Amino acid sequence: MAETWLGPSHSPSLCLTLNPPQFPCSRSHSMSTLRSQNPSNYRCSSSSTLIPNPAQPSLLVFSGGTAFNGVVEELKNFTTRVAHVLPVSDDGGSTAEIVRVLGGPAVGDIRSRCLRLADKSTSEAVAVRKLLGHRLPLDARQAKSEWYDIVEGEHSLWTGVSKPYRETIRAFLVYFQNQILRRSDESFCFSNGSIGNFFFAGARVFFQSLDAAIFLFSRVSDIPSESLVLPVISTNDRLTLGCELSDGTIIRGQNEISHPTKGYMAPVNKGSSTAPALSSRIKRVFYMSSEGQNLLHEVFPAPNPAVMDQLRNVDCIVYAMGSLFTSVCPSLVLIGIGEIISSRSCPKVLMLNGTHDRETSGFSASCFVTAITDALNRTYGGPRNCLKNLPSHYINTLLVPRDGEIPVDVQCLADQGIFEVIAVDSVHDPKVGVVFDPKSLIQALVDLIGRHMTTNVMVV
């Protein structure tokens, strides 16, 4: 079920996109503070029936490779016309080991989303998905032994995979193996390695193209052709993410910012982290040269042209839940992204996290909005590249999980020009805490896009 607060609109055009106000409902006490402050501005809408639009709307989703994965399956029931925009700066787990030995961009988040989008309607599709989603044991010797069983075609994971698929997948696993053997000065560690990452890395090195590797992976895993998995930067080079804290501290590496671990191959805990708190709030994230350690080594890669094309044409733009500064903001700080988003009049939706993490400790909802606005405006970058757009130019709707930890400071949001806050049913995940209920979240998105598209038809 979704429940909406509509603040005092200062824009007549905004009112056109909203359903007539209804009486507030009393299902949830998690939003009781909002209700008491604005008792006449709440409404309930039913989420019991998901009715896909015959002409499927198109979405672009900025996300990382973990948090949004939980709703991908449900989103496919609504529309497959989705451009998933993902960063290529992850440097944790087996991705870090691949980048260390072979170089190139990180492929872990892209592989993760591709697998979620992969077909599973046949037994062979399930077998391929299981193979490419498999992780090797943590023990280095066991991992290496199992890897050789797989690459030699002798592992039970090949059961159910037909000869054409087997030969295609195995060819790139063998090529990956040959590439790491050629780096005789680098000893590759297979511990906790992802078979999908190894296949992806083999394809990328073979084609010398990240886009070609994504295309191959998409075809092998039978992703719908209208579903796009787009690296925000189309490159064959290594990319390093850095962050600047408010106290001037510079941290190098996405994993070091978000989920620091004790060594390259240690499993990354994307849930509750025991890592010490940051010394101060994150001011911004930026890209650094491969060996850079300070602001003098900041670099400015160009965004993927395919991402820009999609931004100009989609029906809805979504900033998904997840690590704010290391999953979402790396895709927003590139020159040109803010310019296009601010020019669009479509729904621009922020899906608020249900819990705090190392990056957003102490944040309220308006702090998330400010961080996204600063990233798109490049507020703390070079002065000549900064924009001065208002938060409402980038976000016009918040979807909030009921019972979430993040305070929803509605007056601050209204001051930012954001007047639509929709409370969505949530569930408790034992690993990460409060998360959106997938069905309710997608239904809220369906309702929101439906209202916007209906209004556009009426206005025309």
C-alpha positions as CSV (number, residue, x, y, z in Angstrom):
1,M,0.0,0.0,0.0
2,A,1.2,3.5,-0.7
3,E,0.3,6.6,1.2
4,T,1.1,10.1,0.0
5,W,1.7,13.4,1.6
6,L,1.2,16.4,-0.7
7,G,2.7,19.5,0.6
8,P,1.5,23.0,-0.1
9,S,2.3,23.3,-3.8
10,H,3.8,26.5,-5.1
11,S,3.5,25.3,-8.7
12,P,0.1,25.0,-10.6
13,S,1.7,22.5,-13.0
14,L,2.6,20.2,-10.2
15,C,-1.0,20.0,-9.1
16,L,-2.0,18.6,-12.5
17,T,0.1,15.4,-11.9
18,L,-1.8,14.5,-8.7
19,N,-5.0,12.6,-7.9
20,P,-7.7,14.5,-6.0
21,P,-6.9,14.5,-2.3
22,Q,-8.6,11.8,-0.2
23,F,-9.1,11.3,3.5
24,P,-6.0,10.2,5.4
25,C,-5.8,6.6,6.3
26,S,-4.6,5.1,9.6
27,R,-2.8,1.9,8.5
28,S,0.7,3.0,9.5
29,H,2.1,4.7,12.5
30,S,5.5,5.1,11.0
31,M,4.4,8.2,9.3
32,S,2.3,9.5,12.2
33,T,4.5,12.6,12.6
34,L,3.8,13.6,9.0
35,R,0.1,13.0,9.5
36,S,0.0,15.2,12.6
37,Q,1.8,18.0,10.8
38,N,-0.3,17.8,7.6
39,P,-3.5,15.9,8.5
40,S,-5.4,17.1,5.4
41,N,-2.7,16.3,2.9
42,Y,-2.6,12.5,3.1
43,R,-4.2,10.0,0.9
44,C,-4.1,6.2,0.4
45,S,-4.0,4.4,-2.8
46,S,-4.5,0.7,-3.4
47,S,-1.6,-1.4,-4.5
48,S,-3.4,-4.7,-4.7
49,T,-3.5,-4.9,-8.5
50,L,-0.5,-4.3,-10.8
51,I,-1.8,-3.4,-14.2
52,P,1.0,-3.0,-16.8
53,N,0.5,-0.3,-19.4
54,P,0.1,-2.0,-22.8
55,A,2.5,0.6,-24.2
56,Q,5.2,0.0,-21.6
57,P,6.7,3.2,-20.1
58,S,10.5,3.6,-20.1
59,L,12.6,4.1,-17.0
60,L,16.2,5.0,-16.3
61,V,17.5,3.8,-12.9
62,F,20.7,5.0,-11.3
63,S,21.8,2.3,-8.9
64,G,24.5,0.1,-7.7
65,G,24.6,-3.7,-8.0
66,T,23.0,-4.8,-4.8
67,A,20.1,-2.9,-3.2
68,F,17.9,-2.4,-6.2
69,N,18.4,-6.0,-7.3
70,G,15.7,-7.0,-4.9
71,V,13.0,-5.3,-6.9
72,V,14.2,-6.1,-10.4
73,E,12.1,-9.2,-10.8
74,E,9.0,-7.3,-9.8
75,L,9.8,-4.4,-12.0
76,K,10.0,-6.7,-15.0
77,N,6.3,-7.5,-14.5
78,F,5.5,-3.8,-15.1
79,T,8.0,-2.9,-17.8
80,T,11.1,-4.3,-19.4
81,R,11.9,-0.9,-21.0
82,V,14.4,0.0,-18.3
83,A,17.9,1.4,-18.7
84,H,19.9,0.3,-15.6
85,V,22.8,2.8,-15.2
86,L,25.6,1.4,-13.1
87,P,29.0,2.7,-11.9
88,V,32.2,0.9,-12.9
89,S,34.4,1.9,-10.0
90,D,33.7,-1.0,-7.5
91,D,37.0,-2.3,-6.1
92,G,35.9,-4.9,-3.6
93,G,35.9,-8.7,-3.6
94,S,36.8,-10.7,-6.8
95,T,36.3,-7.5,-8.8
96,A,39.3,-6.0,-7.1
97,E,41.4,-9.0,-7.9
98,I,40.5,-8.9,-11.6
99,V,41.2,-5.2,-11.8
100,R,44.5,-5.6,-10.0
101,V,45.8,-8.3,-12.4
102,L,44.1,-7.4,-15.7
103,G,43.2,-3.7,-15.2
104,G,40.1,-2.3,-16.8
105,P,36.8,-1.1,-15.3
106,A,35.1,-3.0,-12.5
107,V,32.4,-5.3,-13.8
108,G,30.9,-6.7,-10.6
109,D,27.8,-4.4,-10.4
110,I,27.1,-4.9,-14.1
111,R,27.3,-8.7,-13.8
112,S,25.1,-8.7,-10.8
113,R,22.3,-6.7,-12.5
114,C,22.6,-8.8,-15.7
115,L,22.1,-11.9,-13.7
116,R,18.9,-10.5,-12.1
117,L,17.6,-9.6,-15.5
118,A,18.5,-13.0,-17.0
119,D,15.8,-15.4,-18.2
120,K,14.8,-18.2,-16.0
121,S,11.8,-19.6,-17.9
122,T,13.5,-22.8,-19.0
123,S,15.7,-25.4,-17.2
124,E,18.6,-24.4,-19.4
125,A,18.2,-20.7,-18.6
126,V,18.2,-21.6,-14.9
127,A,21.3,-23.7,-15.3
128,V,23.2,-20.9,-17.1
129,R,22.1,-18.4,-14.5
130,K,23.3,-20.8,-11.7
131,L,26.7,-21.2,-13.4
132,L,27.3,-17.5,-14.0
133,G,26.1,-16.7,-10.5
134,H,28.3,-19.2,-8.8
135,R,31.0,-18.1,-6.3
136,L,34.1,-20.2,-5.6
137,P,35.0,-21.2,-2.0
138,L,36.7,-18.8,0.4
139,D,39.6,-21.1,0.9
140,A,42.2,-20.3,-1.8
141,R,43.2,-23.9,-2.6
142,Q,39.7,-25.2,-2.8
143,A,38.7,-22.2,-4.9
144,K,41.6,-22.8,-7.4
145,S,40.7,-26.5,-7.6
146,E,37.1,-25.9,-8.3
147,W,37.9,-23.2,-10.9
148,Y,40.0,-25.8,-12.9
149,D,37.1,-28.2,-12.7
150,I,34.8,-25.5,-14.2
151,V,37.1,-24.2,-16.8
152,E,37.9,-27.7,-18.0
153,G,34.2,-28.5,-18.3
154,E,34.1,-31.2,-15.7
155,H,32.1,-29.5,-12.9
156,S,28.5,-30.4,-12.2
157,L,27.5,-26.8,-12.8
158,W,27.6,-27.6,-16.5
159,T,24.7,-30.0,-16.1
160,G,21.8,-28.8,-18.1
161,V,23.8,-26.4,-20.3
162,S,23.6,-27.3,-23.9
163,K,26.7,-27.7,-26.1
164,P,26.4,-24.3,-27.9
165,Y,26.0,-22.4,-24.6
166,R,28.7,-24.5,-23.0
167,E,31.2,-23.9,-25.8
168,T,30.5,-20.1,-25.8
169,I,30.8,-19.6,-22.1
170,R,33.7,-21.9,-21.6
171,A,35.7,-20.2,-24.5
172,F,35.7,-17.0,-22.6
173,L,36.5,-18.6,-19.3
174,V,39.5,-20.3,-20.9
175,Y,40.5,-17.0,-22.5
176,F,40.3,-15.4,-19.0
177,Q,42.5,-18.2,-17.6
178,N,45.1,-17.7,-20.4
179,Q,45.2,-13.9,-19.7
180,I,45.9,-14.3,-16.0
181,L,48.6,-17.0,-16.8
182,R,50.3,-14.5,-19.1
183,R,50.7,-12.2,-16.2
184,S,53.4,-14.4,-14.6
185,D,54.5,-11.6,-12.3
186,E,51.0,-11.5,-10.7
187,S,49.6,-14.4,-8.7
188,F,45.8,-14.4,-9.2
189,C,43.7,-15.4,-6.2
190,F,40.5,-17.2,-7.0
191,S,39.1,-17.1,-3.4
192,N,35.4,-16.1,-3.4
193,G,35.6,-15.5,-7.1
194,S,32.5,-15.0,-9.2
195,I,32.3,-17.2,-12.4
196,G,30.2,-14.5,-14.0
197,N,32.9,-11.9,-13.3
198,F,35.5,-14.1,-14.8
199,F,33.4,-14.7,-17.9
200,F,32.7,-11.0,-18.2
201,A,36.4,-10.1,-17.8
202,G,37.4,-12.6,-20.4
203,A,34.9,-11.1,-22.9
204,R,35.9,-7.6,-22.1
205,V,39.6,-8.3,-22.6
206,F,39.0,-10.3,-25.8
207,F,36.8,-7.6,-27.4
208,Q,38.7,-4.7,-25.9
209,S,35.3,-3.3,-25.3
210,L,33.1,-3.1,-22.2
211,D,30.0,-2.6,-24.3
212,A,30.7,-5.7,-26.4
213,A,31.2,-7.7,-23.2
214,I,27.8,-6.5,-21.9
215,F,26.2,-7.3,-25.2
216,L,27.6,-10.9,-25.1
217,F,26.7,-11.4,-21.5
218,S,23.1,-10.1,-22.2
219,R,22.7,-12.6,-25.1
220,V,24.1,-15.5,-23.2
221,S,21.9,-14.9,-20.2
222,D,18.9,-14.0,-22.5
223,I,18.1,-10.5,-21.1
224,P,15.1,-8.9,-22.9
225,S,16.5,-6.8,-25.7
226,E,14.7,-3.6,-24.5
227,S,16.3,-3.9,-21.1
228,L,19.6,-2.1,-21.1
229,V,22.5,-2.5,-18.7
230,L,24.7,0.6,-19.2
231,P,28.0,1.5,-17.6
232,V,27.8,5.2,-16.8
233,I,31.2,5.5,-18.3
234,S,32.0,3.4,-21.4
235,T,35.7,2.7,-21.0
236,N,38.3,-0.1,-21.1
237,D,40.4,1.7,-18.5
238,R,40.5,1.3,-14.8
239,L,38.5,3.9,-12.9
240,T,39.1,4.9,-9.2
241,L,36.5,6.6,-7.1
242,G,37.6,9.1,-4.4
243,C,35.8,11.1,-1.8
244,E,36.4,14.3,0.0
245,L,35.1,14.6,3.5
246,S,33.9,17.9,5.1
247,D,37.1,18.0,7.2
248,G,39.3,17.8,4.1
249,T,40.2,14.1,4.4
250,I,40.6,12.3,1.0
251,I,39.7,8.6,0.8
252,R,40.7,6.6,-2.2
253,G,38.7,3.6,-3.5
254,Q,35.0,2.8,-3.5
255,N,35.3,-0.1,-1.1
256,E,37.4,1.9,1.3
257,I,34.7,4.6,1.4
258,S,31.8,2.3,1.9
259,H,32.7,-1.2,3.1
260,P,36.4,-1.3,4.0
261,T,37.7,-4.9,4.4
262,K,41.0,-6.5,5.5
263,G,42.5,-7.4,2.1
264,Y,41.5,-7.7,-1.5
265,M,39.5,-11.0,-1.4
266,A,37.7,-10.6,1.9
267,P,33.9,-10.9,1.3
268,V,32.3,-7.5,1.2
269,N,29.5,-7.1,3.8
270,K,26.9,-4.9,2.0
271,G,24.6,-5.0,5.0
272,S,25.3,-3.7,8.4
273,S,28.9,-2.7,8.6
274,T,31.2,-2.9,11.6
275,A,33.6,-0.4,10.0
276,P,34.4,2.7,12.1
277,A,32.4,5.8,11.3
278,L,33.9,8.4,8.9
279,S,35.7,11.3,10.6
280,S,33.1,13.7,9.1
281,R,30.4,13.7,6.5
282,I,31.1,13.1,2.8
283,K,31.3,16.3,0.9
284,R,31.5,14.8,-2.6
285,V,32.8,11.9,-4.6
286,F,35.0,12.2,-7.7
287,Y,37.2,10.2,-10.0
288,M,40.9,10.0,-9.5
289,S,43.8,8.8,-11.7
290,S,44.9,5.2,-11.1
291,E,47.8,6.2,-8.9
292,G,46.4,9.5,-7.5
293,Q,46.1,10.2,-3.8
294,N,44.8,13.8,-3.5
295,L,42.7,16.4,-5.3
296,L,45.5,17.2,-7.7
297,H,44.8,13.8,-9.3
298,E,41.1,14.4,-10.0
299,V,40.1,13.3,-13.5
300,F,36.9,14.0,-15.5
301,P,35.8,11.0,-17.6
302,A,33.0,11.6,-20.1
303,P,29.6,9.9,-19.5
304,N,28.5,7.0,-21.7
305,P,26.7,8.6,-24.8
306,A,24.0,5.8,-24.5
307,V,23.2,7.0,-21.0
308,M,22.7,10.6,-22.2
309,D,20.4,9.4,-25.0
310,Q,18.3,7.4,-22.6
311,L,18.1,10.4,-20.2
312,R,16.7,12.6,-22.9
313,N,13.9,10.2,-23.8
314,V,12.7,8.0,-20.8
315,D,9.3,8.5,-19.1
316,C,10.7,8.4,-15.6
317,I,14.1,8.9,-13.9
318,V,14.8,6.9,-10.7
319,Y,17.5,7.4,-8.1
320,A,17.4,3.9,-6.4
321,M,18.0,3.0,-2.8
322,G,21.5,1.8,-1.9
323,S,24.8,3.3,-1.1
324,L,24.2,7.0,-1.7
325,F,27.7,8.2,-2.4
326,T,29.3,5.1,-3.9
327,S,26.4,3.6,-5.9
328,V,24.3,6.5,-7.0
329,C,26.4,9.7,-6.9
330,P,29.3,8.3,-9.1
331,S,26.8,8.3,-12.0
332,L,25.6,11.8,-11.3
333,V,28.8,13.8,-11.0
334,L,29.8,13.5,-14.7
335,I,29.5,16.6,-16.8
336,G,26.3,16.6,-18.8
337,I,24.2,14.4,-16.6
338,G,22.8,17.3,-14.4
339,E,22.1,19.4,-17.5
340,I,19.8,16.8,-19.1
341,I,18.0,15.8,-15.9
342,S,17.2,19.4,-15.0
343,S,15.7,19.9,-18.4
344,R,13.2,17.0,-18.2
345,S,9.6,17.4,-17.0
346,C,9.1,13.7,-16.3
347,P,8.8,12.1,-12.8
348,K,12.1,12.1,-11.0
349,V,11.9,9.8,-8.1
350,L,14.2,9.2,-5.1
351,M,13.7,5.9,-3.4
352,L,14.9,6.6,0.2
353,N,16.9,4.0,2.1
354,G,15.3,2.2,5.0
355,T,18.4,2.3,7.2
356,H,21.5,4.4,7.8
357,D,24.9,3.2,6.7
358,R,28.5,4.3,7.0
359,E,28.0,6.9,4.3
360,T,24.8,8.5,5.5
361,S,24.9,8.3,9.3
362,G,22.7,11.1,10.8
363,F,21.1,11.9,7.4
364,S,17.4,12.9,7.1
365,A,15.5,12.7,3.8
366,S,16.4,16.2,2.9
367,C,20.1,15.4,3.3
368,F,19.8,12.7,0.6
369,V,18.1,15.3,-1.6
370,T,20.9,17.8,-0.9
371,A,23.6,15.2,-1.7
372,I,22.0,14.3,-5.0
373,T,21.5,18.0,-5.9
374,D,25.2,18.8,-5.1
375,A,26.4,15.9,-7.1
376,L,24.3,16.9,-10.2
377,N,25.2,20.5,-9.8
378,R,28.9,19.5,-9.2
379,T,28.7,22.0,-6.4
380,Y,32.1,21.3,-4.9
381,G,34.0,20.7,-8.2
382,G,35.7,23.1,-10.5
383,P,33.8,26.5,-10.4
384,R,33.5,26.6,-14.2
385,N,31.7,23.3,-14.3
386,C,29.2,24.0,-11.5
387,L,25.4,24.4,-12.0
388,K,23.0,26.3,-9.8
389,N,19.8,24.2,-10.3
390,L,17.3,23.8,-7.4
391,P,16.7,20.4,-5.8
392,S,13.2,20.3,-7.4
393,H,14.8,20.4,-10.8
394,Y,16.3,17.0,-10.1
395,I,13.7,15.3,-7.8
396,N,10.0,15.8,-7.6
397,T,8.9,12.7,-5.7
398,L,10.1,10.6,-2.7
399,L,9.2,7.0,-2.1
400,V,9.8,6.2,1.5
401,P,9.7,2.8,3.2
402,R,7.3,2.6,6.2
403,D,9.1,2.1,9.6
404,G,12.4,3.2,8.0
405,E,15.2,4.8,10.1
406,I,15.7,7.8,7.9
407,P,13.7,10.8,9.3
408,V,11.4,12.4,6.8
409,D,11.7,16.1,7.4
410,V,8.7,17.2,5.4
411,Q,9.2,21.0,6.0
412,C,12.8,20.9,4.8
413,L,11.7,18.9,1.7
414,A,9.0,21.5,1.1
415,D,11.6,24.2,1.4
416,Q,13.6,22.3,-1.3
417,G,10.5,22.4,-3.6
418,I,9.6,18.7,-3.1
419,F,5.9,18.2,-2.1
420,E,5.1,14.6,-2.9
421,V,6.2,12.0,-0.4
422,I,4.8,8.5,-0.8
423,A,5.0,6.0,2.0
424,V,5.4,2.5,0.8
425,D,5.0,-0.9,2.6
426,S,8.2,-2.3,3.9
427,V,9.6,-5.6,5.1
428,H,12.5,-6.4,7.5
429,D,15.5,-8.0,5.9
430,P,17.6,-9.7,8.6
431,K,20.9,-8.6,6.9
432,V,20.2,-5.0,6.1
433,G,17.1,-4.0,8.2
434,V,14.1,-2.2,6.7
435,V,13.7,-2.4,2.9
436,F,10.8,-1.7,0.5
437,D,8.3,-4.4,-0.1
438,P,9.0,-5.1,-3.8
439,K,5.4,-5.4,-5.0
440,S,4.3,-2.2,-3.1
441,L,7.3,-0.3,-4.4
442,I,6.7,-1.1,-8.0
443,Q,2.9,-0.5,-7.6
444,A,3.7,3.0,-6.2
445,L,5.9,3.6,-9.2
446,V,3.1,2.3,-11.5
447,D,0.6,4.7,-10.0
448,L,3.0,7.7,-10.1
449,I,3.9,7.2,-13.8
450,G,0.3,6.5,-14.7
451,R,-0.8,9.8,-13.2
452,H,1.9,11.6,-15.0
453,M,1.2,10.0,-18.4
454,T,-2.6,10.6,-18.0
455,T,-2.0,14.2,-17.1
456,N,0.2,14.7,-20.2
457,V,-2.5,13.3,-22.4
458,M,-5.1,15.6,-20.8
459,V,-2.9,18.6,-21.1
460,V,-2.2,17.9,-24.8
